[in-house]
Amino acid sequence: MQRELNLGPANGSVFAFDVGGTTIKAALIHPDGTMGPVHRMPTPAAGRETPWRLIDLIERTVHTLSPGSGGVSHCATAVVVPGIVDEETGTGVLAHNLGWKDVPFRSIFEQKLQMPIYFGHDVRAAGLAEYRLGAASGYENAIIMALGTGIAAALFVDGRLCVARGKAGEVGHLRVAAHAACSCGATGCLEAISSAAAIARRYSARSGIKVAGADEVVRRLRDGDRAAEEVWGEAVEALAEAIVQISALLGPEVVVLGGGLAEAGTDLFQPLQDALSDLGAATLPLILPASLGEDAGVVGAAIAGRQQL
Amino acid sequence: MQRELNLGPANGSVFAFDVGGTTIKAALIHPDGTMGPVHRMPTPAAGRETPWRLIDLIERTVHTLSPGSGGVSHCATAVVVPGIVDEETGTGVLAHNLGWKDVPFRSIFEQKLQMPIYFGHDVRAAGLAEYRLGAASGYENAIIMALGTGIAAALFVDGRLCVARGKAGEVGHLRVAAHAACSCGATGCLEAISSAAAIARRYSARSGIKVAGADEVVRRLRDGDRAAEEVWGEAVEALAEAIVQISALLGPEVVVLGGGLAEAGTDLFQPLQDALSDLGAATLPLILPASLGEDAGVVGAAIAGRQQL
């Protein structure tokens, strides 16, 4: 993250948490808009107790980060998580990887921490950060896609984030690849061919070589590995298809790509532009890399949390 | 249209116009919320003079419909048109069928009529009517698709209509049929296989029999015509694909189908439900027929026009 990032003045401090599948990022944002160091801690392992262990960990971290004797009267806490999240009711509706279903996180945090709470979605939070301060700033209609283990997106239309009770932006399940079976039960989902998990899995299946992740496939691609080229090429083509679909439906000015896969740089963006040109859609948005890096989620949580002050 | 429709009381009268490719519908909506008869008149033929002839026709009709001596101080006019429309600036950006490009309709009507003007999009207006008073009322997240000569949709997310400078809702150009060439220059667009125009054209190409329109294909389908069954089946399957894509992206509770094709009734809705089940998407919205009929556009224009009073 750019350390010079400043969110502008606000009425108090915010404790911002971005809960990932393996790591939680936490930071304190001061009233002057500056952000303290981003702390990283392991996410409690998935299981029946995960929500409670997560709640305890966040509660303890808030107290640890608490800025001296200021008390909690001018503080808020923002927590964003993966899966399906209903921002309106503050509920963690479903998170396969973390093993919870219908947990009323916001109410629990409100009782435990006795301060205003924002509870939201990790990809929408990262998208909010890119929309306000990053690559999508200055555009009114923008899609920010997170290309990681899964694929999801934050959709901004007419300057507003689309939520639809947490169901908007599930672009990982756009159907773009007739043959690939997805973990959701359907076939042909974008996520089943273009996610980091799918790229690693499909490379291993094709080459017989086990790889740790998609970044290893990218390295092999650079070394001229034929199977890596094929798997990566199919992933990029499916992503281009998805961008054409999203553009037809929502007419964004810009599509911003973030998440681990976007770190492949020109290995992603150059063939993607070529694939988009080949598809011959009438109008296409600008395609840009995300600019806030892996802390976009915690920055977005902070932006949303400050609205609670 | 149901004659008992009432828009509720407002501060004045609205002259509402729905400009179609061949017919203009016009109605006066009274302050008590009742709507006068819907008048139909031919749309001026496409050409360089179309915008001016249309403006003259609407100006004359406003004066004809004008409710006695009430003057214009408590009146507004609402005009909705097809193509790409920028509601924010009141511009008719592009209408292939009517032959205009970047016409500042709202400003022109304001000068000519000396009253508040709403200038908008026909499909979004019809969608607004279905969302407020028709099949989609009571839902927060709803897609209203107009299946006619072309295919477009009004997208409601979080209770708000998505516009994106007039580019949102171009669902006719979702890519769902790899082989079909579309008039937009791309291949595989929904509109190239599932629109009324495409169904008639594809039936004629397959059977060698010239038909007047898609309704004739539906009649032949009911008589067991093999080519009609094939063409209709492909149209329905592509529509199911599009609905799955829209649902993955926007998570609507309901998809409402209107326009000429939706009048096929169970010949459309039954095979569509079957095709949706076959696609095996994780969650699917409710599929409902539009309920306001062919006057939905003029009702929607009236609703938007009343906000200008």
Interface residues (C-beta under 8 A of the other chain):
Chain A: E140 N141 L155 V157 D158 R160 C162 V163 A164 R165 G166 K167 A168 G169 E170 V171 G172 H173 L174 R175 C184 G185 A186 T187 C189 E241 V244 Q245 I246 A248 L249 L250 G251 P252 L279 G280 A281 A282 T283
Chain B: E140 N141 L155 V157 D158 R160 C162 V163 A164 R165 G166 K167 A168 G169 E170 V171 G172 H173 L174 R175 C184 G185 A186 T187 C189 E241 V244 Q245 I246 A248 L249 L250 G251 P252 L279 G280 A281 A282 T283
